[in-house]
Amino acid sequence: MIDRELLPAAALACKANLHCHTTFSDGKLTTEQIRDAYRRQGYSVVAFTDHRHYGWYPELETEDFVPLAGFEADLNEPFPPSGSFARVRTYHMNFYDTDPRTRGGFEAVQPPQRYGDTAAINQYVAQLKAQGFLACYNHPYWSLQSSPDYTGLQGFDFMEIYNHGCELDGMYGWHPQAYDEMLRAGQRLACVATDDNHNFFGFDSPRCDSFGGFTVLPLEKLGYGEVIAALQAGRFYASSGPVIHSLTLEKGKVKIHCSPCQRIYLLTQGRYTQSEIADPGRQVTSASFALTGEEGYFRLECRDVYDRRACTRAYFLTEFD
């Protein structure tokens, strides 16, 4: 098994919000207000993913901030006669443009509105990926979906393991079971944490949906291409609070160092896990887990005293042959 730095040490630990809404759809803040607010909170990247609206705002880019171009698409069940959306199942999908400077005019084309036609969704995703987009499957719990809705999906690069807006909306922001079900169905996708912010409430409100879910990308240099390259390579982790300082594979052992937490778990394709759990009144900041070769894949999760989590993507053992 080849030794590897799974999260490389880098000059910059760039904080990103990969799901954001503005006044171009149903958000309450302009793109400029979003940039300024997130920069003040130490973010380096925001993906502008307005509903059915492709957004590319190069004028927002600064030496310490990169705006990612993108949009959010949806596919819904037929609405009932009442018109209520309350029990309508839906797919929400984010698409991030890998090279907007070469695109020119682009319209956010929607998928065929045929809920249950998985082949049509997969074809739609494949078409956008062929055009140079990365694809993210969003908030399955809020979408009222179960495993038959997502285990047949293909082509997604990421899924939201945490969505902060959904957590505030109904305490259904975490989706680790959906992530494992997709992995066990043969999909090799990474996981991200996002805000999905609309900013209906002010930044001083406990209901503010900004700054709660983020993805950290270790970069040597901040730039659009560097951000995309890290996303494509899976060099990042998802978090709602804890910080992962390093993650390595050394002589068959996975070693992690993180900010103070109560628990660190190594989760696998099967039911067997390994853990480092702090004694009462104490915290842990590191763990070392020996691999047996039967894990299939492994991923790590750190949980702090406030029940906030940091999650790595799944690493398949075949990556290290």
N, C-alpha and C positions, 0 to 999 in steps of 0.2 A: 504494500500500500504506500503510495507516494506521499511524502511529507509535503504540506502546503500551508501557506498563509491564507486562510479562508476569507478573512476580512483583512485586507492588506493595511499595514501601517502607512499612513499618508499625512501629507502636510495639512490637509483640510478635512474636517468632518462636516460635510455639507448637509444641512438640514433641509428637507424638502416636503412640501405639501403637494401631493399628486392628484388632488380632487378639490376643485374650487369653482364656485359660481359667483358671477358678477351681475351688474345691471344689464348685461347682454342676454341674460335669461331671467332667472328668478332670484338672483342675489340682490342685496341692498347696497353694495359698495361698488364703486367704479374700479377698473383695473389699476389705476394709479393709487387709489386708496388701499387696495389689497397689497400692492407692492410695498408701500410705505409702512403699513401695519406689520407685515411679515418681516420686513427688514429690521424693524425695531425689536422684534422678538428673536432675532438671530437666525432667521431663515435665509438660505441662499438661493432656493429654487421654489417656484410655484408653477404648477401646471394649470393653465386656464382651460377648464373643461365644462363650458356652459352647455346646457341642454340644446342639442340640435343646432349648435352654433359653433363653427370652427373659428378659433381665436388665435391670432398670431400678432403679438405686440412687441416688435423689436425695439420700439422707442422706450420700453421699460427697462431694457437691459443696462446694467451698470457693471463696474468692475467687481462688485460683490453680490450681484443678483442676476439670475437667469430666468426669464419667463419661458416656460415650455409651451409650445403650440399644441392645441388639441381640442377635443370636444367629447361630449357624452351622448351616446345613442341609447334608444330604448325600444323595446318590443313588448307590447302589452297583450294580455288576453282581451277578448271583446268586453266592452263595458256593459254592465247591466242596464235595464231600462231607466233606472234612477239616475244613471250617470255617475254614481259614486265610485271613487277609486279605492275605497277602503279595503276591499277584498279581491282586488284584481291582481293576479300574479303578473310579474314583469321581469324582463331582463334589462339591466342597466350596464352599459359597457363604456369604459373610457378608452380613447385612442390618442396616443401621443405621437406627434410628428417627429421623425428622426432628422429631417432636413428641410425645414420650411422655407429656407432661402431659395431653394430651387423649384418651389412648387407653383408660384404664381397664384392665381385665383383658385380657391377650392371651396366647394360646398359640402357641408356635413350631410352626406347621403345617409338615409335611414335604412335599417334592415327591413325585409318584407314582414309585414305585420301578420304573421301566421304563427301564433304561439303553439308550441309543440313540434314545430318543424325544425328539428335540430340540424338537419342537413343544410337547410337554408341559412341558419345562423352561422354554421361553420363556413359556408361558402362566402357569406358576407364578410366574416372576419378574414378569411384567406385573401379576398380581394383587397381589403384595406392594408393588410400586411404586405402584399405584393407592391402596393403603392408607397411603402416606406413608413408605415405606422406600427407602433407597439400597442398591444391590446391588453386591457385589464378588465376582469370580471368583477362586478361590484356587489357589495352588501346583500348576499343571498337571503339572510334572515328577514331583513326589511322587505325584500322582494317577494316574501311568502313562498320561497322555493324550497324544495327538498331534493334529495340526491338524484332522482330520475331527471330533474330539470338541468343539472349541471355536470353529471359524470360523463355524459356523452359529448360535451363540448370539446372542440379541438382548436389549436392554434393560439390560445391565450398565453401571453408571456407572464402575467401576474394575476393574482386575485387579492382583494382586500381582506386581510385577516382581521383588520380593525378599521372601523369607520366611526369617527368621533361624533358626527352629527346623529348617527343612528343610536349611539350609546346614550346621548342626551334625550333623544326622542322617545326611546322605549326600553333602554337598557339591553338593546340587542346589537351592540357594536362589534362584539367579538365573534369570529367565525372559524375557529380552529378545526372544528369537526368537518365543516365543508371543505376546508383546505386538505385535510387528510383523506377525505373521501375522493377528492379529485386526484390526488397523488396515487392512491391505491387503485384507481381506475386506469392508471397508465399515463396520466398527464404530468408533464415535467414543467411545472410553472413555479415561479417564485411568489412571495407574499409581500404586500406593502401595507403600511398604516397611513390613513389619510384623515383629513378633516371633513371633507364634503361640506364645506362651510357655505352658508347663505347669509349669515350676519343679520338676522332679524332682530337680534338683541345686541346691545352694546358690549364693548370689550370688558367692561367692569361687571357685567352680569354673570351670575353662575350658569346661565343658560347660553352663554356665548359659545358658538360652535367652531371657533378658531383656536389653534395652538394646542390641540389635544391629541392628535394622531399625526405622526411624522415618520418619514423614511430617511435614514442617514446613509450618505454615500461618501466613502473615503476617497478623496481626490488629491492629486498632486497639484492640479490647477483647475480653477473654476472656469467653465466655458460650456456652451451648448453641446458641442461635440463630446466633451469629456463626461458630461452628465449622461448623455445617451449611451456612450460606451459602457459606463458603469451599470446602467440599467440593463443593457443587453447581456452583459457578462454575469449578472447576478451578484455584483459586488456592493451589497448594501444590507441593511437590516431594518426591520419595522419596529416602532415603539410608540407607547403612550406615556413614557416617562423614563425608564431605566436606560442607561448608556452602556453599550458594549465597547470596551476599550481594545480588546484583541480576541481573535478566534483563530486557532491553528490546529492542524493535524500533524502530530509528531509521534513517530514510531508506534503507530496504531492507536494513539490516544488523542481524543478531542479535548483541547484545553481552551478555557474561556476565562477572561477577566472582565469584570463589569463593575458598575457603580453598586453601592450597598443594596442587597436584596435579601429577602427571606428565603427564597427558593430558586434553584437552578435545575432545570430538567433537560435531559436528553431524551427526546421522543423518537420513535422509530416506526417503520412500516407495520410492525406487529404490535402486540400489547405490552411487550416488555420495555421498561424504561429504566433509566438511571437518574439519580437525583443527589443534590447536595442541599440539605435543609438546615437552616440555622437553629441553634438552641434558643429557647425562650429568652428574650431580651438581647439577643445578638443578631448579627447580620453576616452574610457571606459575600465575598467579592471575587471568588474564583472557584473553579471546579475542573477536574480532570476525569474523563470517562474513557475507559478502554473499550475498543470495538472488538466484537467477536467475529465479524465477517458475515453475520446472519441478519443484520439490521435492515437490509434492503435500501432504505434511506434513513438519515437522521436529521433532526432539526433541534434547535435549542430554544428554550424559553426561560426567561428570567422574570421573577415577580417580586415587586417591592412591598413595603409595609402598607402602601396605599392601594394595593391590588392593581397597580399599573404594571404593564408587561413590556418586555422587549422580545422579539421573535426573529430568528434567522430563517432564511429560506431552507428548503429541504435539499440536502446534499446526498445524491445517490452514490453508493459505493462504487459503481461502475465508472464514476468520474475520476477515480484514483487508481485505476488499473495501469 
